[in-house]
Amino acid sequence: MESKEFINLEDRFGAKNYKPLDVVLSRGEGIWVWDVDNNKYLDCLSAYSAVNQGHCHPKIYKAMMDQAQKLTLTSRAFRNDQLPLLYEQLCKLTDSHKMLPMNSGAEAVETVIKCARKWGYESKGVADGQAEIIVCNDNFHGRTLSIIGFSTDENARQNFGPFTPGFKTIPFGDAKALEQAIGPDTVAFMVEPVQGEAGVIIPPRGYLQKVRRICTQNNVLLILDEIQTGLGRTGKLLAEEHDGIQADLTLIGKALSGGFYPVSAVLSNEAVLGLLQPGQHGSTFGGNPLACAVARASLKVLLEENMIENAEKMGAYFLAELKKIQHHSIKEVRGIGLMIAIELEEGTSARAICNSLMKMGILCKETHTCIIRFAPPLIIKKEDIDWAVDQIKTIFA
């Protein structure tokens, strides 16, 4: 079948909750993907940072196939021999006391909301039903009903109410606004270290340090959503390391499986996750042996193959080269690690440029109409960046 036939089938039978570029991919290897017509593309989205280790990494693939032949699912009614090993590996790696496994990023967010509220009632002494969580404008934590209830994206919210109460919204990057928003019923502040979906919005230097201090002083849990920024994307294992802090609860997902399988996790301490009792939270697939084996391999290659260090080095190079492009439609180029954005002047279509780049062999995606994100797999090399920058220059020229 040709691309057009696949696209027609999707348009006919699929719900139109996405607006993908008209490329039909069928194969991937490393930083490259191929469509059904065998055209080759540099993947500069990495499945929204889920494929940090590159497409179809052979060691992760082997771990998945080996485990798939032995045991895939037990549910949490029984123990399995992979989950304890993932617990230990992830907790030691991130200096966490406890880890709670889930599947998708949105599930991890829903989980952390429950945990923070439970801590507020049982440890902080907030009155029943009054717990409040502070979030930021332009946040993106997923698209479940509770999550869109505290989103400021009207398109995500329209005609889906009524929404779950208990959330307060403040400007992103404004530590003073957080201090003023905290009340006696505030149990947590949840924030992305860098806002990805909003267009790679980087807070002022020292913001997370101030936030950490404010939360500690007010007995409020600091929740960092590192589902997109974590596991090497910003040039550190976790983005919190740039500010030398540690969150009370950290969310990871996406690259935790290297793109092979949905795996997410809530990382925290005994004081918070230790409050959960049997039957109060769970997931049939959360912590299954196949997911755990894949996650263990994904973490191992991330570290052993120096992908985090490469992200820091190549990200700085990519950003510097993009900043050299001079064009009247470019408003700003910004980034951290291999999480980079070109913001265009109002009225310039990022979608049109993404379509043009697709024809040049580069796949990236627009966000908020005038921002283009670049987030290739962390294994990208200098020569690949040089080639990509040449294509981007050509489009703007």
C-alpha positions in Angstrom: 0.0 0.0 0.0 1.1 3.6 -0.7 1.1 6.4 1.8 -2.1 7.9 0.5 -4.0 4.7 1.0 -2.9 4.4 4.6 -3.8 8.1 5.2 -7.3 7.6 3.6 -7.9 4.6 5.9 -6.9 6.5 9.0 -9.1 9.5 8.1 -12.0 7.2 7.4 -11.9 5.0 10.5 -9.9 6.8 13.1 -11.0 9.4 15.6 -9.5 12.7 14.6 -7.9 13.6 18.0 -4.5 14.1 16.4 -3.3 16.1 13.4 -0.2 14.3 12.3 2.1 15.2 9.4 1.2 13.2 6.3 4.1 10.8 6.6 3.4 7.1 7.1 6.3 5.5 9.0 7.1 1.8 8.8 10.6 1.3 10.1 13.1 2.9 12.5 16.8 2.5 13.4 18.7 4.8 15.7 18.0 8.4 14.8 16.4 7.5 11.4 13.0 6.4 10.3 11.6 5.3 6.9 8.2 5.7 5.5 6.2 3.1 3.5 7.6 4.5 0.3 11.2 4.0 1.7 12.0 7.7 2.1 14.4 8.3 5.0 14.0 10.9 7.7 15.9 12.2 10.7 13.5 11.9 13.7 13.7 15.2 15.5 10.7 14.5 17.8 11.7 11.1 19.3 8.0 10.3 20.0 7.9 13.3 22.4 11.1 12.1 24.0 10.0 8.5 24.5 12.8 7.3 22.1 15.8 8.9 23.8 17.8 5.8 23.2 17.1 5.7 19.5 14.6 3.6 17.5 14.8 -0.2 18.1 17.9 -0.2 20.2 19.2 -3.8 19.9 19.9 -4.3 23.6 16.5 -3.2 24.7 15.0 -5.3 21.9 16.9 -8.3 23.1 15.7 -7.8 26.7 12.1 -7.5 25.5 12.3 -10.7 23.4 14.0 -12.7 26.1 11.4 -11.7 28.7 8.5 -12.2 26.3 9.5 -15.8 25.9 9.5 -16.4 29.7 6.7 -14.3 31.4 4.9 -11.2 30.3 2.1 -10.5 32.8 1.2 -11.7 36.3 -0.8 -8.7 37.6 0.2 -7.5 41.0 -1.8 -10.3 42.7 1.5 -12.2 42.5 5.2 -11.2 42.7 7.5 -11.5 39.7 11.3 -11.6 39.5 11.7 -8.4 37.5 9.9 -5.8 39.5 12.1 -5.9 42.6 15.2 -5.5 40.4 13.7 -2.4 38.7 12.8 -1.0 42.1 16.3 -1.3 43.3 17.9 -0.1 40.1 15.7 3.0 39.8 15.8 4.0 43.4 19.6 3.7 43.6 20.0 5.6 40.4 17.7 8.5 41.4 18.4 8.5 45.2 14.7 7.6 45.9 13.4 5.6 48.8 10.4 4.2 47.0 9.1 3.7 43.5 5.5 3.0 42.3 5.2 1.6 38.8 2.5 2.6 36.3 2.1 2.5 32.5 1.5 5.9 30.9 2.7 9.3 31.9 -0.9 10.5 32.6 -1.4 7.5 34.9 1.7 8.6 36.8 0.3 12.1 37.2 -3.1 10.8 38.4 -1.2 8.6 40.9 0.9 11.5 42.3 -2.3 13.6 42.8 -3.8 10.8 44.9 -0.5 10.3 46.9 -0.1 14.1 47.5 -3.7 14.4 48.7 -3.4 11.3 51.0 -0.2 12.8 52.5 -2.0 16.1 53.1 -4.8 14.4 55.0 -2.9 11.9 56.9 0.4 13.7 57.6 -0.1 17.4 57.2 -3.6 17.4 58.8 -5.6 19.1 56.0 -9.3 18.8 56.6 -11.0 16.0 54.6 -11.9 17.1 51.0 -10.0 20.4 51.2 -6.5 19.5 49.8 -5.2 21.9 47.2 -2.5 21.4 44.6 -0.8 24.4 42.9 0.1 24.1 39.2 1.3 26.4 36.5 -0.2 28.2 33.5 0.5 26.5 30.2 1.2 23.2 31.9 1.0 19.9 30.2 0.6 16.8 32.4 -1.6 14.7 30.2 -5.2 14.5 28.9 -7.2 12.6 31.5 -10.2 14.3 32.9 -8.6 15.4 36.2 -5.5 16.7 34.4 -7.3 18.8 31.8 -9.3 20.3 34.6 -6.3 22.2 35.7 -5.0 22.9 32.2 -5.1 26.4 30.8 -5.4 25.1 27.2 -9.0 25.8 26.3 -8.9 23.4 23.4 -8.1 20.6 25.8 -10.9 21.6 28.2 -13.8 22.6 25.9 -17.0 20.6 26.5 -15.3 18.0 28.8 -16.5 19.4 32.1 -17.4 19.3 35.0 -13.8 19.1 36.3 -12.2 17.9 39.4 -11.8 20.7 42.0 -8.7 21.2 44.2 -6.3 23.0 42.0 -4.9 26.5 41.8 -3.0 28.0 38.9 -0.1 30.4 39.0 2.4 31.8 36.4 5.3 29.5 35.4 8.7 30.6 36.5 7.4 33.0 39.2 8.6 31.8 42.6 7.0 34.8 44.4 3.6 33.8 42.9 4.0 30.4 44.4 4.8 31.8 47.8 1.7 34.0 47.7 -0.6 31.2 46.5 0.3 28.8 49.3 -2.5 28.4 51.9 -3.1 26.2 54.9 -4.7 23.5 52.6 -1.9 23.5 50.1 -0.4 20.0 49.9 1.7 20.2 46.8 3.2 22.2 44.0 3.4 20.3 40.7 5.6 21.7 37.9 7.6 20.7 34.8 11.3 21.8 35.1 11.0 22.9 31.5 7.6 23.2 29.9 7.8 21.0 26.8 4.4 21.1 25.2 4.2 24.9 25.8 7.3 25.3 23.5 10.4 24.5 25.6 9.8 27.3 28.1 12.8 27.4 30.4 12.3 29.1 33.8 14.7 31.8 35.2 18.0 30.5 36.6 17.6 29.5 40.2 13.8 29.1 40.0 13.7 25.5 41.1 16.0 26.3 44.0 13.6 29.0 45.2 10.6 26.7 44.7 12.3 24.0 46.7 13.0 26.4 49.6 9.5 27.7 49.6 7.9 24.3 49.6 10.2 23.1 52.4 9.4 26.2 54.5 5.7 25.8 54.1 5.5 21.9 54.4 4.3 21.5 50.8 5.4 18.7 48.6 7.4 19.6 45.5 6.3 17.4 42.5 8.5 17.5 39.4 6.9 16.1 36.2 10.0 14.8 34.5 8.2 12.6 32.1 9.5 14.6 29.1 12.6 16.2 30.7 13.9 13.2 32.6 16.3 10.4 31.6 18.8 12.4 29.8 16.8 14.8 27.6 18.2 18.0 29.2 21.8 16.7 29.5 21.3 15.4 33.0 19.6 12.2 34.3 16.9 14.4 35.8 16.4 18.1 35.0 16.3 18.9 38.7 20.1 18.3 38.8 20.7 21.6 36.9 19.5 23.4 40.0 21.0 20.9 42.5 17.7 20.1 44.2 15.7 17.0 44.8 11.9 16.9 44.5 9.6 15.1 47.1 7.9 13.3 44.2 9.3 12.8 40.7 7.4 11.5 37.7 9.2 9.6 34.9 7.9 7.8 31.9 8.4 7.9 28.1 12.1 7.1 27.7 11.9 4.7 30.7 11.1 2.0 28.1 13.1 3.4 25.2 9.9 3.5 23.2 9.3 -0.3 23.3 6.5 -0.5 25.9 4.4 1.9 28.1 6.2 2.3 31.4 6.0 5.1 34.0 6.9 5.6 37.6 6.4 7.8 40.6 9.6 8.2 42.6 9.4 9.4 46.2 10.2 8.7 49.9 8.8 6.5 52.6 6.9 9.5 54.1 4.6 9.8 51.0 4.5 6.4 49.2 4.7 4.6 52.5 1.1 5.8 53.2 -0.4 3.7 50.5 -2.2 0.5 51.7 -3.2 -2.6 49.7 -6.2 -2.0 47.6 -5.9 1.8 47.6 -4.1 2.1 44.2 -3.0 -0.2 41.5 -2.9 -1.2 37.8 -3.2 -4.7 36.2 -0.2 -3.9 33.9 1.7 -1.6 36.2 5.0 -3.3 37.2 4.5 -6.3 34.9 7.7 -8.4 34.2 7.9 -7.5 30.5 7.7 -3.8 31.3 10.3 -4.1 34.1 12.8 -6.0 31.9 12.4 -3.4 29.2 12.9 -0.5 31.6 15.9 -2.1 33.2 17.6 -2.5 29.8 16.6 1.0 28.8 18.2 2.6 31.9 21.3 0.4 31.4 22.0 1.5 27.8 21.2 5.1 28.7 24.1 5.1 31.2 26.5 2.6 29.7 26.5 4.3 26.3 27.0 7.8 27.7 23.8 9.1 26.1 23.2 11.7 28.8 26.7 13.2 28.3 26.1 13.2 24.6 22.8 15.0 25.0 24.5 17.8 26.9 27.4 18.1 24.4 25.4 17.7 21.2 22.5 19.8 22.6 24.8 22.8 23.2 26.3 22.4 19.7 22.8 22.1 18.0 21.5 25.1 19.9 24.6 27.2 19.0 24.3 26.3 15.3 20.6 27.1 15.1 21.2 30.5 16.8 23.5 31.4 13.8 20.5 31.2 11.4 19.4 34.8 10.7 15.9 35.3 9.4 13.2 37.9 10.0 10.6 35.3 10.9 12.7 33.8 13.8 11.8 35.4 17.1 14.0 33.2 19.4 16.0 30.0 19.6 16.2 28.4 23.0 16.9 25.1 24.5 18.6 22.9 27.2 20.3 19.7 26.2 18.6 18.1 23.2 15.3 19.9 24.0 15.3 22.9 21.6 12.7 25.2 20.1 12.6 27.8 17.4 9.9 30.4 18.1 8.6 32.2 15.1 7.2 35.7 14.8 3.4 35.8 15.1 1.7 35.1 11.8 4.4 32.7 10.7 3.2 29.1 10.4 5.3 26.6 12.2 3.2 23.8 10.6 4.2 25.0 7.1 7.9 24.9 8.0 7.5 21.4 9.5 5.9 20.3 6.2 8.8 21.8 4.3 11.4 20.2 6.6 9.6 16.8 6.1 10.2 17.1 2.4 13.9 17.8 3.2 14.1 14.6 5.3 13.6 16.0 8.8 10.6 15.2 11.0 9.7 17.6 13.7 6.4 19.0 15.0 4.9 22.4 15.7 3.3 23.4 19.0 1.2 26.5 19.7 1.1 27.4 15.9 4.4 29.3 15.9 6.9 27.1 17.7 9.0 24.3 16.2 10.5 21.7 18.6 13.7 19.8 17.9 14.3 16.7 20.2 16.3 14.0 18.3 17.4 10.8 20.0 20.2 11.3 22.5 22.6 9.3 20.3 22.8 11.9 17.5 26.2 12.8 16.3 27.8 16.1 15.2 27.7 15.2 11.5 24.0 14.5 11.7 23.4 17.8 13.4 25.5 19.6 10.7 23.3 17.9 8.0 20.1 18.9 9.8 21.2 22.5 10.3 22.0 22.7 6.5 18.4 21.6 5.7 16.9 24.0 8.2 19.0 26.9 6.8 17.8 26.0 3.3 14.1 26.2 4.4 14.5 29.6 6.0 16.6 30.9 3.1 
